[in-house]
Amino acid sequence: MAASDFVDHVLELMQPMGDVQARKMFGGFGIFSGDRMFGLVSRDGTLYLRTGDANRAAFVDEDLAQFMNMPYHEAPADALDDGEVMCAWAEPARAVALSAKPKKKSATKKKSATKKKSATKKKSATKKKSATKKKS
């Protein structure tokens, strides 16, 4: 099964969960609910679901592999054949992703935004000065 066909199959199984989408990333796919990623399909076509304190034990008890050192564990094989089973594993993964704190903007992005604002203010002040001089 091609990777995109597998992703379509996973999304079909998760259809009862509502708006769930896949986005290409890093040679695989991210599985999203809104702007939060709660699953991923690796390059080799393995589905991993987000884990945290609330659901990690269930994955560990089933001896499901972790994806690198990321908070994602492989979905159980029977979830890939049954939508109810898939949703039973995916819903807690989505809850973990939704409860995670959003990432802070990096310092580089903040500095860049500050520089842009500062440059805009300087241009605006220069325009006001030249408009005042023209009136005189």
Secondary structure as the mmCIF struct_conf table of DSSP 4:
data_model
#
loop_
_struct_conf.conf_type_id
_struct_conf.id
_struct_conf.beg_label_comp_id
_struct_conf.beg_label_asym_id
_struct_conf.beg_label_seq_id
_struct_conf.end_label_comp_id
_struct_conf.end_label_asym_id
_struct_conf.end_label_seq_id
HELX_RH_AL_P HELX_RH_AL_P1 ALA A 3 LEU A 13
TURN_TY1_P TURN_TY1_P1 MET A 14 MET A 14
HELX_RH_3T_P HELX_RH_3T_P1 GLN A 15 MET A 17
BEND BEND1 GLY A 18 ASP A 19
STRN STRN1 GLN A 21 MET A 25
TURN_TY1_P TURN_TY1_P2 PHE A 26 GLY A 27
STRN STRN2 GLY A 28 SER A 33
TURN_TY1_P TURN_TY1_P3 GLY A 34 ASP A 35
STRN STRN3 ARG A 36 VAL A 41
TURN_TY1_P TURN_TY1_P4 ARG A 43 ASP A 44
BEND BEND2 GLY A 45 GLY A 45
STRN STRN4 LEU A 47 ARG A 50
TURN_TY1_P TURN_TY1_P5 ASP A 53 ASN A 55
HELX_RH_AL_P HELX_RH_AL_P2 ARG A 56 ASP A 61
TURN_TY1_P TURN_TY1_P6 GLU A 62 ASP A 63
HELX_LH_PP_P HELX_LH_PP_P1 LEU A 64 ALA A 65
STRN STRN5 GLN A 66 GLN A 66
TURN_TY1_P TURN_TY1_P7 MET A 68 ASN A 69
BEND BEND3 MET A 70 PRO A 71
STRN STRN6 TYR A 72 GLU A 74
HELX_LH_PP_P HELX_LH_PP_P2 ALA A 75 PRO A 76
HELX_RH_3T_P HELX_RH_3T_P2 ALA A 77 LEU A 80
TURN_TY1_P TURN_TY1_P8 ASP A 81 ASP A 81
HELX_RH_AL_P HELX_RH_AL_P3 GLY A 83 SER A 99
BEND BEND4 ALA A 100 ALA A 100
HELX_LH_PP_P HELX_LH_PP_P3 LYS A 101 SER A 106
HELX_RH_AL_P HELX_RH_AL_P4 ALA A 107 LYS A 135
#
